[in-house]
Amino acid sequence: MKIINEFREFAMRGNVIDLAVGIVIGTAFGAITNSLVKDVIMPPIGVLLGKVDFSKLSWTMIEATDSAAAVTLNYGLFIQAIVNFVIVAWAMFMIIKVMNTLKRKQDAGAADAPPPPKQEVLLEEIRDLLKNK
């Protein structure tokens, strides 16, 4: 029973739940960026490069036979994956940049708070001295 309680405590921590939510949102974001790259970005690039479909770009290393499929190196799909990675990395960079900016503004706002009046400081010192006795 102890292990079940430990697991429940672990699973119900805020960090684990935040991580689970992040994974779900990240998966959805990944699907959106995959579609963006595959369906929106790569077709115009392919048209500009001479009506090339990047998903079909490959190098055939061994031709197909009656008993075996062709062995191909699909570098077009690799190019799409690189573009996808760059978009995801840029989006994450921008999100973190905005979060850091907001954090700095919040920290600066806390630092701008005026110091407490001298009477409060003296009363806190008296309180601390009384606690120690």
Buried (B, 14 or more C-beta within 10 A) or exposed (E): EEEEEEEEEEEEEEEEEEEEEEEEEEEEBEEEBBEBBBEEBBBEBBEEEEEBEBBEBBEEEEEEEEEEEEEBEBEBBEBBEEBBEEBBEEEEEEEEEEEEEEEEEEEEEEEEEEEEEEEEEEEEEEEEEEEEE
